[in-house]
Amino acid sequence: MSKNTFFLIIVSVIALIMLGVGAYFYFFTDTLGGGIFSPSGTGTSGQGSGFSPFGKNDNTGNGSRSGENNQATGAGDTGVNGKEPVFTLKKLARSSVAGFIPQTIGSTTVVRYLEKEVGRVFDIDMSIPSSKTKITNTTIPKVYSAVFGKNGTDVLLRYLDDNSSIQTYHASIPVATSTEAITEGVPLKGTFLAENIRDVSVSPQNSRLFSLLSSGDSAVGVISEFNGSKKSQIFDSPFAEWLSSFPNEKTILLVTKPSFAITGSAYKLDSRSGSFQKIYGGAFGLTALLSPDEKNLLVSRIEGVFPVVGLYNIKDGKFMSMGLKTIADKCLWATNIIIYCGVPNTIPPANSGYPDAWYQGVVSFSDSIWKIDVEILSTELVSSISQVSKENVDAVNLSVDKNKDYLFFLNKRDSSLWSLRLQ
C-alpha cells in the first residue's frame, strides 16, 4: 500500500467520525437548555446566555426546548374522556382582545375575554380551548381596554368617543336563562362613569377600583366599588402623569410615567387612610411592580441604553439586577416569590430611547417567557414562545389562574390572546 493511499484512508475515517458526531449533536440535543441562570453568572447578553447546565445556549435567546414545536402546531398530550389534548402553548383568540379574566369553576379553568372591534364577551373552557361560547350580543365598537370585575360578572369598557374624550362604561353581564340567550348571548346593561379617567386599576379580588382623573394640570385619585359607587378621594398630586396597580387589597402602587429622559419614582398609597410613602426613585425609564407582601419591588430601569430588571428589597434598600433585559410592565408577580416576565430575545437600538419607543409602538419585541425566583435569586427559561409559535409575540398583560396551571397574556403586536400551560 502506497503512502498516499494510506493517508487517504486515514483522512476518510476521521471525516466519517466527525460527521457522525456532528449528526448526533444535530439530531439528539436541544438547541437551548431550559436551565437556571443565576444573576451572579457570567452571561454576556443579559438574557441568561452565560450559564445553562442542561444544554447549549443561543446568544440571541431564540432557541427552543425539546418537544415544544409539536405542541404549538397541534400535536399535544393525548386527550382524556373525549377532551382535547393538552397544549403547552396556544393562541386562544386571533381577534384583538381588549381584556380578559381567568376563572376557576370547579376543576375547570375558563378564560373570559372581550373583543376590541365589537365589544362582545366570550368564554373559552381550557379543556376544550378550540371552542368559544358567546356571552354577550351588545355591539360596542372600538373598545381599547376592558377590565373585568369579580367572577367576570361585570366589566369596564374604555373607548374614545367622537370628541376624543375617554369614556368608561360599567356593564353588568346577566346570566343567560333562556335557550336563545344561551345560544346568542345576552345584552350588556350599565352606566357611564366619569369622563376622561386617565388610568384605572382593580384590586386582586376584582372588587375595588382606583381611578386617576385630571384636574387641570394635577391628578386626583378616587377609590370606589368596581361599579363606581361609594367613591372616596384618597389622593391628589400636582403631577398628573401616574401609573397605578394593586399589589394587594390594601395598597396601591403609584409610579411616575416612565421616560428615558427623566428619573422616575415609586410610591405606596394606602387605599383606606390615603397615606403616601416613597419607596424607590432616581432611576431613568423607571417601571415597577410591588410584590403582594410588599417586601420587594420589581424594577426596570435604563442601564446604558437598554431596560434591565432587578429586585429592590424595601427593608434593606438594596437593589440586585436579575440579568434580564425587559420592562417591568411585561411581568407579573404570580406569588410573593415567583415572577413571570416576557423577555425580548433581542432588543434593537431605538432612536427615541427605551422604554418610550416600546410604549409608543415604534419598536416591538419577540419574547421568551422567563421565571424569576425571588427566594433563591435565580431566573429560568420557561418557554421560547416566539420560536415555538413561529410568530413574533410581544407578551403583555400577564395573568395566571387561581391554581397557577396557566399563564395567560396578550400579544402587544395584535392583541391576540394566548395561554401557556405551566404544569
Secondary structure by P-SEA (a helix, b strand, c coil): ccaaaaaaaaaaaaaaaaaaaaaaaaccccccccbbbbccccccccccccccccccccccccccccaaaaaaaccccccccccccccccccccccccccbbbbbcccbbbbbbbbcccbbbbbbccccccbbbbccccccccccbbbbcccccbbbbbbbcccccbbbbbbbbccccccccccbbbbbbbccccccccbbbbcccccbbbbbbbcccbbbbbbbcccccccccccccccccbbbbbccccbbbbbccccccbbbbbbbbccccbbbbbcccccccccccccccccccbbbbbcccbbbbbbbccccbbbbbccccccccccccccccbbbbbccccccccccccaaaaaacccccbbbbbbbbccccbbbbccccccccccccccccccccccccbbbbbccccccccccccc
